[in-house]
Amino acid sequence: MDIKPENILVIQFRQLGDVLLSTPAARVLKTNFPSAKLDFLTQPPCHQLLAGNPWINEVIKYDRTRPVSAILDIRARRYDLVVDLMSNPRSALITYFSGAAVKAGPAYTHSAWCYNRKLRLSPGQHKYNAFLKIDLLSQLGLEKIFYPYPEVNPGPADTQWAAAALKTLGLENREFLAISPASRRLTRQWPQKHYARLAAMLAEKIRIPSLIFWGPGEKDLAGAIASGAASPLVLPAPETATLPRLAALLQRSAILVSNCSGTKHIAQASGIPTLGIYGSSDPANWTPPEDPRHQFIRNEALSCLACGEHSCVDGIRCLNELAPEAVFAKLITMFKKAAI
C-alpha cells in the first residue's frame, strides 16, 4: 500500500451474518496496522455483534434516515483508508466523500466509480464469504494475509443472563439442542412441520431437549413448532432482547440446527457446532471450511441446488422434500463424533 494508514474505516451496514463475516477482514487490517485506529460503520441492531471485538476501536451506528449527516460525520473523522465491504449506493457515497487517500471497494458493483482502489475477485468462486472479503483486502498490498474465522464476544452480563434463563427452564445442567427455524426468504426456509417432526424425534429417540430460537416477528413460529412436536422437551427459547444475549444462550447449546441465516453465523462465531439446512443458497459460501464442527445438509437428488433465487416455480422441492429423518440421521452422526 502507498500509505501507512493511521485511521481506518470498514463499512458493512447489514445483515447480521454479513457484518459478522466482515470481522475477519477487520482483524487482518488491524494486524497489518496495529497502531492505527480501526472503526466499523454499521446499522442497528448489527452494531451489537461488534461489542467487545478486540480488533475494532469504535463501532459507529449508521442512521439511514440521515444520510447527509453520516457523510459529513465520516468526512470529519479524517480517515486515511476506507474499505467499503457493503458497496451499495449509500456506503459508496460515504466512501467517495470521506476524503480518505485510499477509498477501496469491489470493482464488480455499480458503485465501483466511487473507489480509487477497485478490488477484484475471480468470477464464480465457491468460497467462504468471510475469506472472499480477505481476498479483496489482499489487493491492497498488505504484508500479512491470513484467514481467521468470525468472532462474537458476549459480555459477562450476557453470560449471566443466559445462565439464569436456562435455570428457569430447568436446563442449567443439561445438554440441549438449539433450533433456529426462521428465514427472511422462502427459498431458505425448511418447513415448519419438518422442524416440529425433527424436534419430536430428538425428544423421543435420544431424549435431548430442543429450544426453538426466535427473533422479532417469529414468536408464533417458535410456538407452533413446539406445539407440533408435542413433547415437554421441546420449548420456545426465552426472548433474547439483544444479540449478545442470543450469542450467550447459543454458546450453552450442544449444537444449532438452522436454515442459512444470521443466527447460524452467530452460532458459528460463538464456537458451537452447527448443521445448516440449505436450499437456494450455496453452503460453500456460508460454511467455515476445514472445520468439522460445521456441517450442512441439502437435497442432493436435485440439480437446481444453490440457484440463488428468492422464489421458485417448482414448489421449493429442495427444502420441502428434504425429510426430517435425513436431518435427524445427520445430527446423530455429528453427536457421535462430538461425543454429545
DOKE-211121 format. One record per residue (C-alpha): residue in one letter; x, y, z. Coordinates in pm, 1 decimal. Layout:
<sites>
kolpa c1 c2 c3
A X Y Z
...
</sites>
This chain:
<sites>
kolpa c1 c2 c3
M 0.0 0.0 0.0
D 119.6 350.4 -80.8
I 36.8 479.4 267.8
K 60.3 356.2 623.4
P -287.5 441.4 749.4
E -340.2 574.6 1098.9
N -719.2 595.4 1075.9
I -916.2 313.0 907.9
L -1288.0 268.9 845.9
V -1461.0 -55.9 746.2
I -1819.7 -30.8 618.4
Q -2076.9 -310.7 630.0
F -2424.0 -181.9 715.0
R -2610.0 -514.2 734.6
Q -2721.8 -805.8 750.7
L -2635.6 -980.3 1075.4
G -2441.7 -1255.5 903.6
D -2265.6 -1020.1 663.2
V -2148.9 -798.7 948.4
L -2010.9 -1096.3 1139.9
L -1844.6 -1226.0 824.7
S -1664.5 -891.4 797.2
T -1494.9 -923.8 1136.8
P -1207.6 -1137.0 998.9
A -1132.2 -859.1 747.2
A -1118.9 -609.4 1033.9
R -877.9 -838.7 1217.5
V -649.5 -866.7 913.4
L -640.1 -488.4 872.7
K -570.2 -431.2 1241.4
T -293.5 -693.2 1238.7
N -125.7 -519.8 946.1
F -162.8 -175.6 1104.3
P -165.2 -238.8 1482.3
S -108.6 125.9 1575.9
A -394.7 250.7 1357.8
K -740.6 332.1 1489.8
L -988.8 98.9 1318.9
D -1358.8 187.8 1320.0
F -1657.0 -0.9 1183.9
L -1969.8 163.0 1037.4
T -2287.1 -45.0 1059.6
Q -2660.7 -19.5 1125.1
P -2850.6 -112.9 1440.0
P -2900.1 -378.9 1558.8
C -2591.1 -519.6 1385.1
H -2368.9 -293.2 1594.8
Q -2443.4 -514.3 1895.9
L -2249.7 -802.1 1736.9
L -1930.7 -593.4 1736.5
A -1934.3 -507.5 2107.2
G -1615.5 -628.6 2272.4
N -1441.9 -707.4 1944.1
P -1069.2 -661.1 2019.5
W -982.0 -558.6 1661.7
I -1227.8 -268.0 1642.3
N -1170.0 59.7 1824.7
E -1507.8 222.4 1767.6
V -1839.1 100.0 1629.9
I -2024.5 380.8 1453.8
K -2401.2 342.3 1415.4
Y -2527.6 444.0 1072.1
D -2861.8 626.7 1071.5
R -3011.8 563.9 729.7
T -3268.4 842.0 786.7
R -2985.1 1098.7 793.9
P -2753.1 1008.6 503.9
V -2606.3 1356.7 460.3
S -2519.4 1379.0 830.2
A -2347.1 1042.2 803.0
I -2135.7 1162.6 511.0
L -2036.0 1478.9 698.5
D -1956.6 1285.7 1018.3
I -1731.7 1035.8 838.6
R -1554.3 1311.1 647.5
A -1485.5 1498.4 972.3
R -1312.7 1191.4 1115.4
R -1034.6 1217.0 852.4
Y -981.3 853.2 764.6
D -672.7 755.0 563.7
L -823.5 427.0 441.5
V -1189.5 340.6 389.3
V -1283.3 -15.2 290.8
D -1642.5 -46.2 171.2
L -1745.5 -410.5 202.5
M -2115.1 -320.3 168.6
S -2082.3 -143.8 -168.9
N -2435.9 -17.5 -209.0
P -2509.7 340.2 -323.2
R -2517.0 482.6 30.7
S -2198.9 316.5 152.9
A -2019.7 400.7 -171.6
L -2111.5 769.7 -144.3
I -1987.1 778.6 214.6
T -1660.8 629.4 87.8
Y -1640.7 872.5 -204.1
F -1689.7 1181.0 11.4
S -1479.3 1053.4 303.7
G -1166.2 1239.1 196.2
A -957.4 927.7 252.2
A -642.5 885.6 47.9
V -739.9 524.2 -23.4
K -1105.5 452.5 -97.5
A -1137.6 79.1 -159.3
G -1431.4 -132.3 -265.9
P -1537.4 -411.9 -500.6
A -1487.2 -349.7 -871.1
Y -1785.3 -563.4 -971.3
T -2067.6 -338.5 -839.3
H -2244.8 -38.8 -992.2
S -2085.9 175.0 -718.6
A -1727.5 99.8 -823.1
W -1680.8 452.4 -964.2
C -1669.9 578.2 -603.0
Y -1342.3 396.5 -530.2
N -986.0 479.1 -627.3
R -880.6 123.6 -538.3
K -1109.8 -119.0 -718.3
L -1078.2 -467.5 -571.9
R -1147.3 -768.3 -793.7
L -1237.7 -1133.2 -746.8
S -1226.4 -1415.2 -995.2
P -1585.6 -1491.6 -1105.0
G -1776.3 -1794.6 -983.6
Q -1577.9 -1864.9 -668.5
H -1734.4 -2116.5 -431.1
K -1554.5 -1993.8 -122.1
Y -1645.2 -1894.7 233.1
N -1771.8 -1537.0 223.2
A -1550.5 -1417.5 509.4
F -1245.9 -1538.0 317.7
L -1360.3 -1370.3 -4.6
K -1357.6 -1039.0 182.5
I -997.8 -1104.4 284.8
D -912.7 -1188.1 -76.6
L -1035.4 -838.1 -161.9
L -807.3 -689.1 105.1
S -508.7 -880.6 -29.7
Q -510.6 -649.5 -330.7
L -420.2 -355.5 -108.1
G -64.8 -483.9 -78.7
L -89.4 -595.4 284.5
E 213.8 -778.8 420.8
K 17.6 -1025.5 635.9
I -270.2 -1215.5 477.8
F -436.1 -1487.3 682.0
Y -785.7 -1627.8 718.0
P -933.9 -1617.0 1070.0
Y -1293.9 -1709.9 1145.8
P -1562.2 -1462.1 1256.3
E -1597.9 -1393.5 1626.3
V -1857.4 -1258.8 1864.3
N -1791.0 -1162.7 2223.8
P -2087.7 -1155.7 2463.9
G -2005.3 -985.3 2792.0
P -2026.9 -1117.8 3149.2
A -2376.6 -974.6 3195.0
D -2496.9 -1161.1 2886.6
T -2342.7 -1486.3 3009.6
Q -2507.9 -1441.2 3348.8
W -2842.9 -1374.1 3183.0
A -2813.8 -1693.6 2976.6
A -2731.8 -1899.6 3285.8
A -3032.4 -1759.4 3471.8
A -3263.6 -1819.4 3173.8
L -3157.1 -2182.4 3146.4
K -3202.3 -2232.1 3519.4
T -3559.9 -2108.8 3488.6
L -3618.5 -2368.8 3216.7
G -3452.3 -2644.6 3419.9
L -3170.8 -2678.3 3164.3
E -2881.6 -2532.3 3359.8
N -2708.5 -2870.5 3388.2
R -2844.5 -3043.8 3079.8
E -2737.2 -3064.4 2716.0
F -2987.9 -2914.2 2476.8
L -3015.8 -2860.6 2104.7
A -3084.9 -2517.6 1954.5
I -3317.6 -2481.7 1656.5
S -3347.2 -2157.3 1459.9
P -3629.5 -2216.0 1209.7
A -3697.0 -1872.2 1058.3
S -3566.6 -1718.9 738.7
R -3634.4 -1397.0 552.6
R -3650.3 -1594.5 225.6
L -3890.1 -1877.0 144.9
T -3621.8 -2047.2 -62.5
R -3411.1 -2079.3 251.7
Q -3697.4 -2185.3 482.7
W -3720.7 -2552.4 576.7
P -4090.5 -2617.6 652.2
Q -4231.8 -2563.5 999.2
K -4376.3 -2917.3 1010.2
H -4030.9 -3062.5 934.7
Y -3874.3 -2874.4 1224.7
A -4154.2 -2996.3 1453.7
R -4101.5 -3356.0 1343.9
L -3724.4 -3327.3 1390.7
A -3763.7 -3191.0 1743.5
A -4012.5 -3466.9 1824.2
M -3770.7 -3737.5 1704.9
L -3488.1 -3587.8 1910.2
A -3710.4 -3595.3 2218.6
E -3846.5 -3945.2 2154.0
K -3534.6 -4125.7 2040.6
I -3243.9 -3968.7 2231.0
R -3427.5 -3766.1 2498.7
I -3245.3 -3440.9 2422.2
P -3435.7 -3115.2 2481.3
S -3469.2 -2861.3 2200.0
L -3501.9 -2485.7 2237.2
I -3669.9 -2310.8 1944.8
F -3499.1 -1974.8 1897.3
W -3690.1 -1678.8 1761.2
G -3645.3 -1311.2 1684.1
P -3877.0 -1017.5 1616.5
G -4197.3 -1138.3 1449.9
E -4104.6 -1505.6 1490.0
K -4251.3 -1595.6 1829.0
D -4561.9 -1759.3 1679.9
L -4347.7 -1977.8 1454.4
A -4142.9 -2099.0 1752.0
G -4459.5 -2169.6 1949.5
A -4616.0 -2359.4 1661.1
I -4309.6 -2580.3 1622.9
A -4301.2 -2653.7 1996.1
S -4673.7 -2736.1 1990.5
G -4633.8 -2951.4 1679.8
A -4358.0 -3154.4 1843.7
A -4597.5 -3235.0 2128.3
S -4321.1 -3303.6 2378.9
P -4233.1 -3136.7 2711.0
L -3871.3 -3149.7 2593.9
V -3938.5 -2902.4 2310.2
L -3973.4 -2542.1 2422.2
P -3961.0 -2195.1 2270.9
A -3640.1 -2024.2 2378.8
P -3667.4 -1726.0 2612.9
E -3679.5 -1388.3 2445.0
T -3329.4 -1256.5 2379.6
A -3357.9 -879.3 2397.5
T -3010.4 -824.1 2249.6
L -2783.4 -1004.8 2007.5
P -2509.8 -1059.1 2270.6
R -2771.8 -1237.0 2483.3
L -2858.1 -1451.2 2182.9
A -2490.2 -1538.0 2138.3
A -2450.6 -1617.3 2507.6
L -2751.1 -1850.2 2504.4
L -2634.6 -2022.2 2186.3
Q -2293.3 -2081.0 2346.9
R -2463.5 -2301.1 2606.5
S -2621.9 -2530.2 2344.9
A -2474.4 -2856.2 2217.4
I -2543.0 -2778.7 1851.2
L -2756.2 -2548.9 1637.7
V -2979.7 -2666.4 1353.7
S -3077.4 -2379.9 1127.7
N -3157.6 -2250.5 784.1
C -2894.9 -2033.6 617.2
S -2946.0 -1733.4 846.0
G -2786.4 -1474.6 1069.5
T -2843.9 -1691.4 1375.5
K -2634.9 -1966.9 1218.8
H -2346.1 -1725.0 1168.0
I -2377.0 -1605.8 1528.1
A -2363.4 -1966.6 1647.8
Q -2056.8 -2039.4 1435.1
A -1885.9 -1726.5 1566.4
S -1980.1 -1838.5 1918.4
G -1787.5 -2161.6 1872.7
I -2067.2 -2419.0 1883.1
P -2124.7 -2688.9 1619.1
T -2385.1 -2612.7 1352.9
L -2588.4 -2804.9 1099.8
G -2709.1 -2582.2 817.9
I -3011.2 -2677.6 608.5
Y -2962.4 -2548.6 254.6
G -3180.2 -2491.3 -49.1
S -3124.0 -2191.1 -274.7
S -2800.0 -2073.7 -112.1
D -2454.6 -2223.8 -160.5
P -2315.3 -2385.9 155.6
A -1960.0 -2325.5 31.8
N -2018.8 -1950.1 68.1
W -2165.4 -1968.6 417.7
T -1994.8 -2259.3 597.5
P -1648.6 -2228.2 758.0
P -1420.3 -2461.6 563.7
E -1198.0 -2727.8 714.6
D -1388.3 -2718.3 1042.7
P -1571.9 -3046.3 1107.7
R -1788.9 -2881.3 1371.7
H -1986.8 -2709.5 1096.1
Q -2181.7 -2933.4 860.7
F -2461.6 -2887.5 611.0
I -2733.8 -3098.1 454.6
R -2939.1 -3049.3 139.7
N -3148.2 -3247.9 -106.4
E -2868.1 -3382.3 -323.9
A -3117.0 -3550.9 -559.3
L -3189.1 -3217.0 -729.3
S -2982.4 -3036.2 -990.5
C -3114.8 -2687.2 -913.7
L -2946.7 -2652.6 -573.0
A -2779.5 -2321.4 -484.1
C -2983.5 -2142.2 -751.9
G -2965.6 -1815.2 -557.7
E -3330.0 -1736.7 -636.0
H -3576.8 -1572.7 -395.9
S -3875.0 -1756.7 -545.5
C -3932.4 -2098.0 -701.8
V -4163.9 -2226.0 -976.3
D -4108.5 -2587.2 -870.1
G -4252.8 -2578.5 -518.8
I -3920.0 -2532.6 -336.2
R -3861.8 -2905.3 -360.6
C -3503.9 -2866.9 -235.9
L -3638.8 -2793.9 112.1
N -3991.2 -2935.4 113.6
E -3867.3 -3280.3 7.5
L -3572.5 -3286.8 249.5
A -3705.8 -3531.8 507.9
P -3672.6 -3472.5 883.7
E -3542.2 -3829.3 909.6
A -3241.5 -3736.4 693.3
V -3162.0 -3435.3 910.0
F -3202.4 -3646.7 1224.5
A -2957.3 -3906.7 1087.7
K -2704.8 -3633.3 1009.7
L -2739.4 -3496.9 1362.8
I -2683.7 -3838.3 1516.0
T -2358.4 -3868.6 1319.2
M -2248.3 -3528.3 1447.1
F -2341.8 -3618.5 1803.9
K -2132.3 -3936.6 1788.7
K -1827.7 -3755.3 1651.2
A -1855.3 -3486.1 1917.1
A -1933.7 -3741.3 2193.0
I -2250.2 -3549.9 2287.7
</sites>
